[in-house]
Each structure stands twice: as C-alpha cells, then as structure tokens.
C-alpha cells in the first residue's frame, strides 16, 4: 500500500483555523508518494512535479498561462498551487535541482562523448582538411 503525504497550499503549517467553506481550489493538493516521481512533491492526480512548474516559471520565464498551453491537463489553480508550494519550500527545492544538475554533469563526464558527437567531430575535421570545402 502506497503512502501519500498531502501538503495543503492553503494554510501554513501550524495554522489553527480552517476555512468555513471549502472551495474547489482548497482541494488542490501537492502530494509526495514514495515510488512516484521519486517521492518528490507533485500535483495530485498528475506526474508533474512542483520543481517542473518552478523551472518552467522561474528559469524559463513561462507565465502560468503559457504553462497551461503546454500542459492542458492542468488547471490554473493547480499551477498556482505548485508555485505557492515552491515559494514556501524554495531553498530545499532549489538545492534538489542544483544537486540533480551536478549529478547529470558528473554522469555526462563519466560517459564521454556520444557516438553522434564523435561523428560530428570527425566530419568537421574532414571538412577542414578538404581544400574544396567552403571556408
């Protein structure tokens, strides 16, 4: 049985009051489920992680409306819920993103150049040695 941790974006931790009436936006949750998306926070009902939305918005400059046009299964409220969660947990999520970037660079360095890179280099070198090649 999977355990899902639900994180409400509507109240801060330790808040002692609950909304008098539940609105549809109040049901949007950010969840963490072991075995799903590496246990990272994601939008409930989707495999889209909070860090994905954060990268699209913060690093790629996409507006919430642009994110919706690229991911029509989301709602505007879900995008805003993911952004709210990101802003509340920015240091931890940014650290996770930086660690993933370092890991990817390390793996790329260990793997060396791909076959495609080697072929391109070979063709580039051959073209430079060709006296009929445009320069």
C-alpha positions in Angstrom: 0.0 0.0 0.0 1.4 3.3 -1.0 1.7 6.2 1.4 0.9 9.6 0.0 1.8 12.7 2.0 -0.6 15.5 1.2 0.5 19.1 1.5 -2.1 21.8 1.6 -1.1 25.1 -0.1 -3.9 27.0 1.5 -2.8 27.2 5.2 0.7 27.5 6.7 2.0 24.8 9.0 0.6 25.2 12.5 -2.3 27.4 11.4 -5.2 26.9 13.8 -8.1 28.0 11.6 -9.8 26.2 8.8 -11.8 27.8 6.1 -15.5 28.0 6.9 -16.5 26.8 3.4 -14.4 24.6 1.2 -13.9 25.9 -2.3 -12.7 23.8 -5.3 -9.3 25.4 -5.1 -8.9 24.3 -1.5 -8.9 20.6 -2.7 -5.8 21.1 -4.8 -3.0 19.4 -3.1 0.6 18.9 -3.6 1.4 15.3 -2.8 4.5 13.2 -2.2 4.2 9.5 -2.9 7.1 7.1 -2.4 7.8 5.4 -5.7 6.0 8.1 -7.8 8.3 10.7 -9.3 11.0 9.8 -6.9 8.8 10.8 -3.9 9.2 14.4 -4.9 6.2 16.8 -4.4 3.9 16.8 -7.4 0.4 18.0 -8.3 -2.2 15.5 -7.1 -3.5 13.4 -10.0 -0.6 14.3 -12.2 3.0 13.2 -12.6 4.0 16.9 -13.0 6.3 17.8 -10.2 6.5 21.1 -8.3 10.1 21.5 -9.5 8.9 21.2 -13.1 6.5 24.0 -12.7 9.1 26.1 -10.8 11.7 25.6 -13.6 9.2 26.5 -16.3 8.2 29.6 -14.5 11.4 30.8 -12.7 14.1 29.7 -15.1 12.5 29.5 -18.5 10.3 32.6 -17.9 7.0 30.9 -18.7 3.8 32.6 -17.4 1.2 30.4 -15.7 -0.9 30.8 -18.9 2.0 29.6 -21.0 2.4 26.6 -18.8 -1.3 25.8 -19.2 -1.0 26.0 -23.0 1.9 23.5 -22.9 0.2 21.2 -20.3 -3.6 21.5 -20.9 -4.4 18.7 -18.4 -3.5 21.2 -15.6 -5.7 24.0 -14.3 -4.6 27.5 -13.5 -5.3 26.8 -9.8 -3.0 23.7 -9.9 -0.2 25.8 -11.5 -0.6 28.4 -8.8 -0.7 25.7 -6.1 2.6 24.3 -7.3 4.1 27.8 -7.4 2.9 28.5 -3.9 4.4 25.3 -2.7 7.7 26.1 -4.4 7.9 29.6 -2.9 7.2 28.1 0.6 9.9 25.5 0.1 12.2 27.3 -2.3 15.6 26.6 -0.6 15.0 22.9 -0.5 13.7 22.6 -4.0 16.4 24.7 -5.5 19.0 22.6 -3.7 17.4 19.5 -5.1 17.5 21.0 -8.6 21.2 22.0 -8.2 22.1 18.5 -7.0 20.3 16.9 -10.0 22.2 19.3 -12.3 25.6 18.4 -10.7 24.7 14.6 -10.9 23.8 14.9 -14.6 27.1 16.8 -15.4 29.0 14.1 -13.5 27.3 11.3 -15.4 27.9 13.0 -18.7 31.6 13.5 -17.9 31.9 9.8 -17.0 30.1 8.7 -20.1 32.3 10.7 -22.5 31.2 11.8 -25.9 28.3 10.1 -27.6 28.6 8.4 -31.0 26.8 11.3 -32.6 29.3 13.8 -31.1 32.2 11.7 -32.4 30.7 11.5 -35.9 30.2 15.3 -36.0 33.7 15.9 -34.8 35.0 13.5 -37.5 33.1 15.2 -40.3 34.1 18.7 -39.0 37.8 17.6 -39.1 37.4 16.0 -42.5 35.8 19.2 -43.9 38.6 21.3 -42.5 41.2 19.1 -44.3 39.2 19.3 -47.6 40.7 22.0 -49.9 37.4 22.3 -51.8 35.4 22.9 -48.6 33.9 26.4 -48.2 35.7 28.4 -45.5 
